[in-house]
């Protein structure tokens, strides 16, 4: 059922009125729809109010499972990773990788750099770019001094504006220039901080262009297109790796450790050179990254966009992870930009984000970068380990079996019997349905 009536002023209505409008316009069984929405309301009204105020037009909540992967050894600290994700096998795969590397020194990670960037994108119509450069140099200090109030707290924490440059982009777009700011935002992701500064810079630019003596009329025509941070942060970079001698890679399968290492290395190489594979490969990495990013209240869209841009930085989309097999030494590593925050945003508001932070020992942003990069590496290790040995479906379908059984509305007793039945077989959808029908019909599976 779709509505033909547009509505004006929807956001001004009460939650009840919005819900009433919605269910009466879009649902054939409004009572059932209302019940469903209500069943997802939080019983604690304060928490519900918090959720209501995160976004506009909140009607209810949308839950994701929150799971944990224990035994995650990183830089000699044992973590239990919080993960918010709906995909069946991801947490199990993370836990498997954590256990695999636990007695091999675990994950080692280091932050390479923590710079963020933002731009004032503008059009300047003067015909001699040296005028603009001279003008920029004459007002550059004002970009620092006039934003001192905004940057005071960040500077006290060791951050602030690192650099301000004028960039000429006219070879790509007529009259297009940028003021590029480089920032250190310490433990905050920094979007609000950076955007506020950029907007102040735009005002300074507009004011000063009118006041500066040495400019002619054409030089004064500056049009600010927009001011915005960039979610591409190749200089906010973290590396993580695992390593061991090849003989320690003994696998559950028939393969020898050497065969496994070589096949694994080849699989990484395929992802490095073949974009079709690289996208799926990196998607698996993002299963690990996003689930911890979400659990810790960070912006997974920004993380995704940045990681994929970085994966394509050399002109061809490629793998974020790499493998080195030299003699008896196996080394597997990831290099990924991650702009994260442990203060600001919803980090001090969302009860589950606060829980996740406490679970991780209240990491600062650089520690969280290391944790999350390692989570991506671990997830990729598990995926490739399955792909190059048993195949992915064995583990995946085992975890997905409960989803199929829930879809079929199996009882707890039926689920237990069928899960046991598929203990050593890969469950495919049709076979599960067939077995389910037999059990429903009264058959007792041996
Ligand atoms: C599924 O969500 C992720 C994988 O496809 C990743 C991969 O193929 O490497 C298993």
Boltz pocket constraint, residues with backbone or C-beta under 6 A from the ligand:
constraints:
  - pocket:
      binder: B
      contacts: [[A, 87], [A, 280], [A, 281], [A, 282], [A, 283], [A, 284], [A, 285], [A, 287], [A, 380], [A, 383], [A, 384], [A, 387], [A, 392]]
      max_distance: 6.0
